[in-house]
Amino acid sequence: MTSRVEVLSTSRLLLHQLCADDAEFMLELLNEETFLLNIGDRGVRTPADAAAYIVNGPVASYEQFGFGLYAVELKKSGESIGICGLLKRESLDDVDIGFAFLEKFWGQGYAYESAAATLDYGRNVLGLKRIIAITTPTNQSSIKLLEKIGLRFEKMIQMPGHHSPNKLFASDS
Ligand SMILES: CC(C)(COP(=O)(O)OP(=O)(O)OC[C@H]1O[C@@H](n2cnc3c(N)ncnc32)[C@H](O)[C@@H]1OP(=O)(O)O)[C@@H](O)C(=O)NCCC(=O)NCCS
């Protein structure tokens, strides 16, 4: 097993950098219907695709920016249940928060617990003054969660490669 870099700890969760060991978990998450519908199809169909996605996405982001999407693990069982973290996209000036969880772990406050800790980390450890989030206008569970951690709707924006405009939420400290 590759040595893991732990980034955040909450009462029930550990957030750690994604690595090759997480390929099977990412393969499952990226192909859940709700991920495909609300976030998009990353074209990841095999464990090898998932490993390449981890290296070219999250790992490249840790190296370039010092942050990225992290695996969220349940402390009590060691299971990976989702991803949560910060992204710097070429198409946006500000850093945005992102999250996705396996459906079987929804509704237990895990997304809230990890997103609140990630926002706090972005502000107080990374020193980010402004953190945003992008969501499709119909993604009510994501919108509710963003509002619960203190982000507010600002405007609609058209992102490159998206068919229709998204909602942009923001938090300024
Ligand atoms: C968006 C997403 C992460 C939300 O996940 P979730 O599991 O519903 O989120 P949570 O469990 O943290 O919060 C949901 C509710 O559970 C409640 N809850 C249940 N048990 C809880 C507990 N033990 N402790 C705290 N809260 C609890 C929360 O209060 C919250 O309810 P509320 O919003 O009515 O107050 C999830 O729907 C998802 O992964 N979607 C697909 C990917 C996606 O769309 N990502 C966002 C792209 S922008």
The ligand as an SDF file (V2000), in Angstrom:
LIG
                    3D

 48 50  0  0  0  0  0  0  0  0999 V2000
  -24.4950   16.7870   -2.7520 C   0  0  0  0  0  0  0  0  0  0  0  0
  -24.2420   15.5860   -1.8440 C   0  0  0  0  0  0  0  0  0  0  0  0
  -22.7530   15.4770   -1.5430 C   0  0  0  0  0  0  0  0  0  0  0  0
  -25.0380   15.7810   -0.5340 C   0  0  0  0  0  0  0  0  0  0  0  0
  -24.8550   14.6080    0.2720 O   0  0  0  0  0  0  0  0  0  0  0  0
  -25.7630   14.2890    1.5210 P   0  0  0  0  0  0  0  0  0  0  0  0
  -25.3770   12.9670    1.9820 O   0  0  0  0  0  0  0  0  0  0  0  0
  -27.1850   14.5210    1.1860 O   0  0  0  0  0  0  0  0  0  0  0  0
  -25.3070   15.4110    2.5610 O   0  0  0  0  0  0  0  0  0  0  0  0
  -25.4050   15.3660    4.1680 P   0  0  0  0  0  0  0  0  0  0  0  0
  -25.7940   14.0510    4.6710 O   0  0  0  0  0  0  0  0  0  0  0  0
  -24.1570   15.9560    4.7030 O   0  0  0  0  0  0  0  0  0  0  0  0
  -26.5600   16.3670    4.4610 O   0  0  0  0  0  0  0  0  0  0  0  0
  -27.8680   15.9840    4.1630 C   0  0  0  0  0  0  0  0  0  0  0  0
  -28.7410   16.0350    5.3820 C   0  0  0  0  0  0  0  0  0  0  0  0
  -28.4590   15.0100    6.3130 O   0  0  0  0  0  0  0  0  0  0  0  0
  -28.6290   15.5570    7.6340 C   0  0  0  0  0  0  0  0  0  0  0  0
  -28.0470   14.6420    8.5980 N   0  0  0  0  0  0  0  0  0  0  0  0
  -28.4640   13.3900    8.7040 C   0  0  0  0  0  0  0  0  0  0  0  0
  -27.7540   12.7710    9.6570 N   0  0  0  0  0  0  0  0  0  0  0  0
  -26.8690   13.6260   10.1670 C   0  0  0  0  0  0  0  0  0  0  0  0
  -25.8650   13.5520   11.1780 C   0  0  0  0  0  0  0  0  0  0  0  0
  -25.6340   12.4160   11.8590 N   0  0  0  0  0  0  0  0  0  0  0  0
  -25.1110   14.6450   11.4230 N   0  0  0  0  0  0  0  0  0  0  0  0
  -25.3230   15.7820   10.7250 C   0  0  0  0  0  0  0  0  0  0  0  0
  -26.2730   15.8960    9.7570 N   0  0  0  0  0  0  0  0  0  0  0  0
  -27.0460   14.8270    9.4830 C   0  0  0  0  0  0  0  0  0  0  0  0
  -28.0610   16.8970    7.4690 C   0  0  0  0  0  0  0  0  0  0  0  0
  -28.5000   17.8050    8.4620 O   0  0  0  0  0  0  0  0  0  0  0  0
  -28.6430   17.3200    6.1200 C   0  0  0  0  0  0  0  0  0  0  0  0
  -29.9560   17.7450    6.2790 O   0  0  0  0  0  0  0  0  0  0  0  0
  -30.4210   19.2140    6.0510 P   0  0  0  0  0  0  0  0  0  0  0  0
  -29.7050   19.6790    4.8090 O   0  0  0  0  0  0  0  0  0  0  0  0
  -31.8640   19.0310    5.8850 O   0  0  0  0  0  0  0  0  0  0  0  0
  -30.0160   19.9750    7.2590 O   0  0  0  0  0  0  0  0  0  0  0  0
  -24.7240   14.2730   -2.5010 C   0  0  0  0  0  0  0  0  0  0  0  0
  -26.0650   14.4420   -2.8650 O   0  0  0  0  0  0  0  0  0  0  0  0
  -23.9270   13.8550   -3.7390 C   0  0  0  0  0  0  0  0  0  0  0  0
  -22.8670   13.2590   -3.6340 O   0  0  0  0  0  0  0  0  0  0  0  0
  -24.4390   14.1420   -4.9670 N   0  0  0  0  0  0  0  0  0  0  0  0
  -23.8150   13.7390   -6.2160 C   0  0  0  0  0  0  0  0  0  0  0  0
  -22.6080   14.5680   -6.5430 C   0  0  0  0  0  0  0  0  0  0  0  0
  -22.9150   16.0380   -6.5650 C   0  0  0  0  0  0  0  0  0  0  0  0
  -23.9650   16.4510   -7.0400 O   0  0  0  0  0  0  0  0  0  0  0  0
  -21.9750   16.8470   -6.0710 N   0  0  0  0  0  0  0  0  0  0  0  0
  -22.1060   18.2930   -6.0600 C   0  0  0  0  0  0  0  0  0  0  0  0
  -21.6940   18.8640   -7.3590 C   0  0  0  0  0  0  0  0  0  0  0  0
  -21.8130   20.6290   -7.3520 S   0  0  0  0  0  0  0  0  0  0  0  0
  1  2  1  0
  2  3  1  0
  2  4  1  0
  2 36  1  0
  4  5  1  0
  5  6  1  0
  6  7  2  0
  6  8  1  0
  6  9  1  0
  9 10  1  0
 10 11  2  0
 10 12  1  0
 10 13  1  0
 13 14  1  0
 14 15  1  0
 15 16  1  0
 15 30  1  0
 16 17  1  0
 17 18  1  0
 17 28  1  0
 18 19  1  0
 18 27  1  0
 19 20  2  0
 20 21  1  0
 21 22  1  0
 21 27  2  0
 22 23  1  0
 22 24  2  0
 24 25  1  0
 25 26  2  0
 26 27  1  0
 28 29  1  0
 28 30  1  0
 30 31  1  0
 31 32  1  0
 32 33  2  0
 32 34  1  0
 32 35  1  0
 36 37  1  0
 36 38  1  0
 38 39  2  0
 38 40  1  0
 40 41  1  0
 41 42  1  0
 42 43  1  0
 43 44  2  0
 43 45  1  0
 45 46  1  0
 46 47  1  0
 47 48  1  0
M  END
$$$$
